[in-house]
């Protein structure tokens, strides 16, 4: 493989690696946000539950 071909391929591979790294950070942040929201919902449900099994 010539140097003219290898250089763009290396640049493309590095760009792909950086993009995947940024994506994983974004997904981790979204997962944390969803987890926090679920915990808040659970806490609110526990605070409002009156012990009656027929309460919606």
Buried (B, 14 or more C-beta within 10 A) or exposed (E): EEEEEEEEEEEEEEEEEEEEEEEEEEEEEEEEEEEEEEEEEEEEEEEEEEEEEEEE
